[in-house]
Structures are given as structure tokens and as C-alpha cells.
Amino acid sequence: MRCRAVLRRHTLHTTLITALLNLMRLPRIRPRLRVMVTEGATPLSVHRRSLPTDVYFPTMMTSKRWSMVCAATMLLFVPGVARAQATYVWDAPGRWKPWTIQVDNAPYGPLRFTAAQVRALEAQMLGLNAILRAAPGVAIPVGYSAATSGWVTATAMARGQPNPRMVPLPSSMMFGAFGITEFTRRGATVRDDGGETAHLIFRINTMPKGDAVPDLIDLESDVMLEPSLGTAVNGMPRHGDQLVLHRKAGPLFTPVTRAEAMQLTVQAIERRVSGRRAVLATLTQALADWRTPQKQSQRMADYRQSAALAKNPGIVATMTAFERTHDTQLAALAGPDGDAARDVTVAEQALTAATATLAAIPQAERVAASCFRSEPGAIWASVTHIRQAPAPDCVPIVRPNWALYDAALPRTVPQLLVIDRVAGCLDYPLPKVPGNCAANKALLESLNVAAVRAWLR
């Protein structure tokens, strides 16, 4: 019960114990070294420092009495329960919270950061942070407090990306605006600027992302569907849920050829064929083991022993019926005409068709750009999803343009900035709370983009 957790977490005073005992009309026992609280036949051990007196709750502990104990305990020791409902203070002067940074370094790996690199990355983030704080829309917070934080993680690698040692080091920043609330606690008015809010993420030296190609989702590849091009915000190009800025000229994405996309499809189906064959082999072995005469005899002997111990002969009949049902169900999965065998057949047919489709692509079309068109039916079984771009209702298949990075620059220098998670605050009605999405939108619309471009290299 939740009450038990409360009793374990908080130190109860002798006066509270006395009051609760009087409330429940239960006897109080002299202090001992440990406490045992029992509800029904189930004992509940409590840390010896949880209670200053030893209390015995008899077995006649009704749910109503437990509810009364929970209510009293929660009111005394959980301030949020007893305080009045918080309200937003729209005209309260806010603040910029102190800068924080989290470093998630790995003990090994290609993205392990040195102390000097972390310092250099933080210095770059602080430069961007100064630009954010100067944005007129959020420079003087009112009704909310703004917070920015940095994050350096050794796991920020894209699937299928080049050697991490050959590209700039990634880092990220978060911006959030926390509405100021006011409530009463123990008779005093209290204000708070914490809680939860919508965040913008500023990803530095991290390529923009698109949705995974459904047919290729199991592959470790940087291939993806090109994000849709949206309306620019304050001069910043929008790609899907992201705003992207970079200094070096060139496209963000490069097309994947039709031949490569089809080859990746073949690889994905090969992997699925292997997986389904493994499932069939496992189920086939399970069926064979189930039908082994020795194991069948042992199971029946166990059923008879259980029936004798329970003095219930009906157990044997029940389990005999279960044996027949389970055998039928297992055979439906693992038999020659079972579901697993059919899955293998369908996957093998898809692999044959995909291989033939790849071979049949004319040489002139093999280097053409590809696109993905979703169609009804099982995604992985179709070989008609990959088409030559452009085509109606067909999303281009692309990969990040890694050539945008200048290898001659230090790896800690910011070369590309992706502002992520913008759709939630730009495309939908803003919540009627101070800060939050309204502040995010104000930041984006008043940001000095020229200063950000100058910060990039």
C-alpha cells in the first residue's frame, strides 16, 4: 500500500504515533529495538529508526483504518498535499537561472572527450548562450524564469556515420522557460520557478535527422527519409521539426541512388529471413521436445502426484486436456504448415523478388535518386516501395551531407547548428501559461540569427 511507503520514508514523532493509536483505538507497547507492523497475516518490517516507539497493529486492521492512517500521515509529511493549489503569477519578475553543464563521458570509445576538449566545447556553448540571453523576446523574463544547460555526451553518434574521429565533436544545449507559480505553505505565500516545461534543444555539430526508411529500420545505416521543407522562422530554414544553420555552402542531404536503396532492401530482407528461420528452428525443437515420450510420461506422472497430494483426481483430467490443447497450438506454430513455416516462405519469396528487382534495374537508372512510397500490405514483404525519384507521393531517400564539415578546423569549433523540437511550440496552440512555448517562440522569433551565423565557423 502507498501508506506503507510513506511510513517507511518519513520519521514519525511520538506524538503522531500516540494520536494515530488513539484514532484507531489500538494498544501501545513499550519501546523495543525494532518495529514489526502486520496487516492480516503479512508482516511488514520497518527500519528501526523509522519509529521512536514500538507499535503493534493487530490483525483486526480494516481498510478504513488504514485509509485514516494514510490520510493523517500524508497531510503531515507531504507538503504538496496540504498546500493550496498553485497559481501562475503572470507579472512576477523572472530571472535567468545559473548555467549548468552535464558531461557524460565514456571510459573508452571513439567519442571519449579529454578535459581540454570539454572546456573548449563549454566555451563555445557559453558563446551561444550569451546570444540566446540577449534575444529581446526573453532577455528580461516576466512571469517565468529562463534556464539554459549544456550537455556533452560520448554517445551522441549517428547511425552509420563516418569515423567519429574525423568529424567535429558534438554537444548540445537546452533552453526552457519555467512559469512562476505562487501557493500557500504553512500559512506563508511561496513562489516557485521550477517544474516542467517545453524545451528547445540546440544541437551543435550534429546532423539533422529524418524519419527512418520503414523497410530499412533494422539496418545500421545513416539512410533516412528527407525531412519536409517548411516555412523559415526568422530567416532560419526549417526541415521537419528542426531549424538548421551552417556556414559552409552545400546541401544538407545527399540523395541515395536507387541501386543502393534496393541493395539495402535486399540486406534488410536477408536479415529478416535469417530471423524467421531461427524462430522456426526454435519452435520445431520445442515441439519435438514436447512430444518426446519420456517427457510426456514424466509430465503425466507429475500430474498424478499433484492430484494425490491435493486429493483432487480431477487434476489429471484437466491437465490431460491441457496437453492436447497445447500440442495443437504448438503444432499450429511449428508444424510443416504452421505460422512460422509460412513466415519463412513469405520472407524467402520477398528476398527472391527483391534480388530480381535489383538485378533488373537498368544501368542508367541505377545511379538515379531514389524515393520511398508507402503501400498497403506488409512493409517488409514488398519490393515496390523503392522507386526512382521524383515520383508522386514518394519521399526522397537521403543521407546527411557529411562533406559540410571542414576537416581543417579544430574539432571543437561549431560548424553546424540544429534547433530541435520546434514543431510543438510553432504549429499548435500555445498553452495559456507564462513561459513555456510562448517563451520558446519569442526566443526563435527575436534571436539574432546574424550573430549565430558569425558564431558558427
C-alpha positions in Angstrom: 0.0 0.0 0.0 1.1 3.6 -0.6 0.7 4.3 3.1 3.5 1.7 3.9 5.9 3.6 1.7 5.1 6.8 3.4 5.6 5.3 6.8 9.0 3.9 5.7 10.2 7.2 4.2 9.4 9.6 7.0 10.4 9.7 10.7 7.3 9.8 12.8 7.2 11.6 16.1 5.9 10.0 19.3 3.0 12.5 19.4 1.9 11.3 15.9 2.0 7.7 16.9 0.0 8.4 20.0 -2.6 10.4 18.0 -2.9 7.6 15.4 -3.2 4.9 18.1 -5.9 6.9 19.8 -7.6 7.4 16.4 -7.6 3.7 15.8 -8.1 2.7 19.5 -5.1 0.4 19.4 -2.8 -0.5 22.3 0.7 0.9 22.6 3.6 -1.3 23.5 6.8 -0.3 25.3 9.8 0.7 23.1 11.9 -2.1 21.7 14.8 -2.4 19.3 12.8 -2.9 16.1 9.3 -2.5 14.8 7.0 -5.1 13.2 3.8 -3.9 11.6 1.4 -6.6 10.5 -1.6 -6.3 8.3 -3.5 -9.6 8.3 -1.0 -12.4 8.1 1.6 -10.4 6.1 4.4 -8.9 8.2 5.9 -5.6 7.2 9.4 -4.8 8.5 10.2 -1.2 9.3 13.7 0.3 9.8 14.4 0.6 13.5 14.8 4.4 13.1 11.5 4.8 11.4 9.6 5.0 14.6 10.7 6.1 18.1 8.3 3.7 19.8 7.5 0.1 19.0 4.0 -0.3 17.7 1.9 -3.4 17.2 -1.0 -3.1 14.8 -3.3 -6.1 15.5 -4.7 -8.2 12.7 -8.1 -6.5 13.0 -6.8 -3.7 10.8 -9.6 -2.7 8.5 -9.1 -0.8 5.2 -10.9 2.2 6.6 -8.4 2.4 9.5 -5.5 2.1 7.0 -7.0 4.9 5.0 -7.2 7.1 8.1 -3.5 6.4 8.8 -2.6 7.3 5.3 -4.5 10.5 5.2 -3.1 11.7 8.5 0.5 10.8 7.5 0.3 12.3 4.1 -1.1 15.6 5.5 1.7 15.9 8.0 4.7 14.8 5.9 3.9 15.6 2.2 3.7 19.4 2.0 2.3 19.3 -1.6 -0.8 17.5 -0.3 -1.7 20.1 2.3 -0.8 23.3 0.4 -3.3 25.2 -1.7 -3.4 24.8 -5.4 -0.6 26.8 -7.1 -1.5 29.7 -9.5 0.7 31.4 -12.1 1.9 34.9 -11.4 2.0 36.5 -14.9 3.6 39.8 -13.8 6.2 38.3 -11.5 9.8 39.4 -12.4 11.7 36.3 -13.5 15.4 35.5 -13.7 18.0 33.7 -15.8 19.0 30.7 -13.8 22.7 29.8 -13.4 24.3 28.0 -16.3 24.8 24.2 -15.8 26.6 21.6 -17.8 26.5 17.8 -17.7 29.3 15.7 -19.1 28.6 12.1 -19.9 32.0 10.7 -20.8 32.7 7.1 -21.7 35.7 5.2 -20.3 36.6 4.2 -23.8 35.4 4.6 -27.4 35.9 6.9 -30.4 34.0 9.8 -28.7 35.8 10.0 -25.4 36.4 13.6 -24.6 39.6 15.0 -23.0 39.3 17.6 -20.3 40.6 20.2 -22.7 38.0 19.3 -25.3 35.2 19.6 -22.7 36.4 23.1 -21.7 36.6 24.2 -25.3 33.1 22.8 -26.0 31.7 24.6 -22.9 33.3 27.8 -24.0 31.6 27.5 -27.4 28.3 26.8 -25.7 28.7 29.8 -23.4 29.1 31.9 -26.5 25.8 30.7 -27.9 24.3 31.1 -24.5 25.2 34.8 -24.5 23.4 35.2 -27.8 20.3 33.5 -26.5 20.2 35.6 -23.4 20.4 38.8 -25.5 17.4 37.9 -27.6 14.8 40.7 -26.9 11.9 38.3 -26.6 13.4 36.6 -23.5 16.1 39.0 -22.3 14.0 40.2 -19.3 11.8 37.3 -18.2 8.4 38.3 -16.8 6.1 35.6 -15.4 8.7 32.9 -15.9 12.4 32.1 -15.3 14.7 31.0 -18.2 17.2 28.3 -17.9 19.9 27.0 -20.2 22.2 24.0 -19.7 24.9 22.2 -21.7 25.3 18.6 -22.4 28.4 16.8 -23.6 27.8 13.1 -24.2 30.1 10.4 -25.6 27.1 8.5 -27.0 26.0 11.2 -29.5 26.8 9.3 -32.7 24.5 8.9 -35.7 23.8 5.5 -37.2 26.2 4.7 -40.0 28.1 7.9 -39.6 31.8 8.2 -40.7 34.6 7.6 -38.2 33.7 9.9 -35.2 37.4 10.9 -35.0 37.1 12.5 -38.5 34.1 14.8 -37.7 33.6 17.7 -35.3 32.8 16.8 -31.7 29.0 17.1 -30.9 27.4 18.9 -27.9 24.0 20.3 -27.2 22.2 22.9 -25.2 18.7 23.1 -23.8 16.5 26.2 -23.3 13.4 26.2 -21.1 11.1 28.8 -19.6 9.5 27.8 -16.3 6.4 29.6 -15.3 6.4 31.3 -11.8 3.8 29.8 -9.5 2.5 31.0 -6.1 1.0 28.9 -3.4 0.5 28.9 0.4 2.6 26.7 2.6 2.0 26.6 6.3 0.4 30.0 6.2 3.1 31.7 4.1 3.0 32.6 0.5 5.7 30.9 -1.5 6.8 31.3 -5.1 8.5 28.7 -7.3 10.0 28.7 -10.8 10.7 25.0 -11.2 8.6 22.1 -12.5 8.2 21.1 -16.1 8.2 23.0 -19.4 8.7 22.5 -23.2 12.4 22.7 -24.2 14.2 23.8 -27.3 17.3 21.7 -28.0 20.3 23.3 -29.7 22.4 20.5 -31.2 25.9 21.6 -32.2 27.8 19.7 -34.8 25.0 17.1 -35.1 23.5 16.4 -38.5 19.7 17.0 -38.9 17.6 13.9 -38.7 14.7 12.5 -40.8 12.4 9.6 -40.3 13.8 6.1 -40.8 13.0 4.3 -44.0 10.5 1.7 -42.9 11.9 -1.1 -45.0 15.5 -0.4 -43.6 14.7 0.3 -40.0 16.7 -2.8 -38.8 19.9 -1.8 -40.6 22.7 0.2 -39.0 22.7 2.9 -41.7 22.6 6.7 -41.9 20.0 6.5 -44.7 16.7 8.2 -43.9 13.6 9.9 -45.4 14.3 13.6 -46.2 12.5 15.9 -43.7 9.9 18.1 -45.3 10.9 21.6 -46.1 8.8 24.1 -44.0 8.4 27.8 -43.6 11.5 29.5 -42.4 11.5 31.1 -38.9 13.3 34.4 -38.5 15.3 33.5 -41.6 16.3 30.1 -40.3 15.4 27.3 -42.8 13.1 24.6 -41.4 13.4 20.9 -42.1 10.7 18.9 -40.4 10.9 19.6 -36.7 14.3 21.3 -36.9 15.8 24.7 -37.8 19.2 24.4 -39.4 22.1 26.9 -39.7 25.5 26.3 -41.2 28.3 28.4 -42.7 29.7 26.2 -45.4 27.9 26.2 -48.7 26.2 23.0 -49.8 23.1 20.9 -49.3 22.2 19.3 -46.0 21.4 16.0 -47.6 22.7 13.9 -50.5 20.4 11.5 -52.4 20.7 7.8 -52.1 20.8 6.1 -55.5 18.1 3.6 -56.5 20.6 0.8 -56.7 21.9 1.4 -53.2 18.4 1.7 -51.7 17.4 -1.5 -53.4 20.6 -3.2 -52.2 19.9 -2.1 -48.6 16.4 -3.5 -49.0 17.9 -6.9 -50.0 20.1 -6.8 -47.0 17.2 -6.0 -44.7 15.1 -8.8 -46.1 18.1 -11.2 -45.8 18.3 -10.3 -42.1 14.5 -11.0 -41.7 14.8 -14.3 -43.4 17.6 -15.4 -41.0 15.5 -14.3 -38.1 12.4 -16.2 -39.2 14.4 -19.3 -39.9 15.8 -19.1 -36.4 12.3 -18.8 -34.9 11.1 -21.8 -36.9 14.1 -23.9 -35.7 13.4 -22.9 -32.1 9.7 -23.8 -32.4 10.4 -27.0 -34.2 12.8 -28.1 -31.4 10.3 -27.1 -28.8 7.6 -29.2 -30.5 9.9 -32.2 -30.7 10.8 -31.9 -27.1 7.2 -31.6 -26.1 6.3 -34.8 -27.9 9.2 -36.8 -26.6 7.7 -40.0 -24.9 9.9 -39.8 -21.9 9.0 -36.2 -21.2 5.3 -36.9 -21.8 5.4 -39.8 -19.3 7.2 -37.6 -16.7 4.6 -34.8 -17.1 1.7 -37.3 -16.6 3.5 -38.7 -13.5 3.8 -35.2 -12.1 0.1 -34.6 -12.7 -0.9 -37.7 -10.9 1.4 -36.9 -8.0 -0.1 -33.4 -7.7 -3.6 -34.9 -7.8 -2.7 -37.3 -5.0 -1.2 -34.5 -2.8 -4.2 -32.3 -3.4 -6.6 -35.2 -3.0 -8.2 -34.0 -6.3 -8.4 -36.6 -9.0 -9.8 -34.1 -11.4 -6.4 -32.5 -11.8 -5.3 -35.4 -14.1 -8.3 -34.9 -16.4 -7.7 -31.2 -16.6 -4.0 -31.5 -17.4 -4.7 -34.2 -19.9 -7.0 -31.8 -21.8 -4.3 -29.1 -21.5 -1.8 -31.5 -23.1 -4.0 -31.9 -26.1 -4.7 -28.2 -26.4 -1.0 -27.2 -26.0 0.1 -29.8 -28.6 -2.4 -28.4 -31.1 -1.3 -24.8 -30.5 2.4 -25.6 -30.7 1.9 -27.7 -33.9 -0.1 -24.7 -35.4 3.1 -22.6 -34.9 5.9 -25.1 -35.6 4.4 -27.7 -37.9 5.2 -28.0 -41.6 2.1 -25.9 -42.4 2.3 -23.7 -39.3 2.6 -20.0 -39.0 6.4 -20.0 -38.5 6.9 -22.0 -41.7 4.7 -19.7 -43.7 6.6 -16.7 -42.4 9.8 -18.2 -43.6 8.3 -18.9 -47.0 6.9 -15.4 -47.4 10.3 -13.9 -46.4 12.2 -16.1 -48.8 9.8 -15.1 -51.6 10.3 -11.5 -50.8 14.1 -11.9 -50.9 13.9 -13.6 -54.3 11.7 -10.8 -55.6 14.0 -8.1 -54.2 17.1 -9.7 -55.6 15.4 -9.9 -59.0 14.2 -6.3 -58.8 17.7 -5.1 -58.0 19.2 -7.0 -61.0 16.5 -5.7 -63.3 17.2 -2.0 -62.7 18.6 -0.5 -66.0 22.1 0.7 -65.8 21.1 4.3 -66.5 18.6 4.3 -63.6 20.9 2.7 -61.0 22.6 6.0 -60.2 19.3 7.9 -60.2 17.9 9.3 -56.9 15.6 7.1 -55.0 12.4 7.6 -53.0 10.1 5.6 -50.8 6.4 5.2 -51.4 4.3 3.5 -48.8 1.7 1.0 -50.0 -0.8 -1.3 -48.3 0.3 -4.7 -47.0 3.3 -5.9 -45.1 6.1 -3.3 -45.4 8.9 -5.8 -45.3 7.4 -8.1 -47.8 7.1 -5.5 -50.6 9.7 -4.7 -53.2 7.8 -1.9 -54.9 8.4 0.7 -52.2 11.8 1.9 -53.6 11.2 4.0 -56.7 13.1 6.4 -58.9 12.7 10.0 -57.7 10.9 12.2 -58.2 7.6 10.4 -58.1 4.1 11.2 -56.8 3.6 10.5 -53.1 7.2 9.4 -52.9 9.6 10.7 -50.2 13.2 11.1 -51.2 15.7 8.8 -49.6 18.8 10.7 -48.4 21.7 10.7 -46.1 23.4 13.6 -44.3 26.0 15.5 -46.3 29.0 14.8 -44.2 31.1 17.0 -46.5 29.6 20.1 -44.9 32.1 19.6 -42.1 35.5 21.3 -42.7 38.2 18.8 -41.6 40.8 21.6 -41.5 39.1 23.2 -38.5 39.6 22.2 -34.9 37.0 19.5 -33.8 35.7 21.7 -31.0 34.7 24.5 -33.4 30.9 24.8 -34.0 30.2 24.3 -37.7 26.5 23.3 -37.8 23.6 24.1 -35.5 20.3 22.2 -35.4 17.5 23.7 -33.3 15.3 20.7 -32.5 11.7 20.2 -31.2 10.3 23.4 -32.7 7.1 22.0 -34.1 5.3 21.6 -30.8 5.5 25.3 -30.0 5.2 26.7 -33.6 2.5 24.5 -35.1 0.0 24.1 -32.3 -2.0 26.5 -30.0 0.2 27.8 -27.2 -0.7 26.7 -23.7 -2.1 29.6 -21.5 0.8 29.6 -19.1 3.7 32.0 -18.7 7.0 31.0 -20.3 6.8 27.5 -21.8 6.0 27.6 -25.6 5.3 31.3 -25.7 8.9 32.0 -24.5 10.3 29.4 -26.9 8.5 31.1 -29.8 9.6 34.5 -28.6 13.2 33.4 -28.5 13.2 32.0 -32.0 11.5 35.0 -33.5 13.8 37.5 -31.8 17.0 35.6 -32.0 20.0 37.5 -33.6 20.5 35.0 -36.4 23.3 37.0 -37.8 25.2 36.7 -34.5 24.6 32.9 -34.5 25.9 32.6 -38.1 29.0 34.6 -37.0 29.4 32.2 -34.1 29.5 29.3 -36.5 32.7 28.7 -38.5 
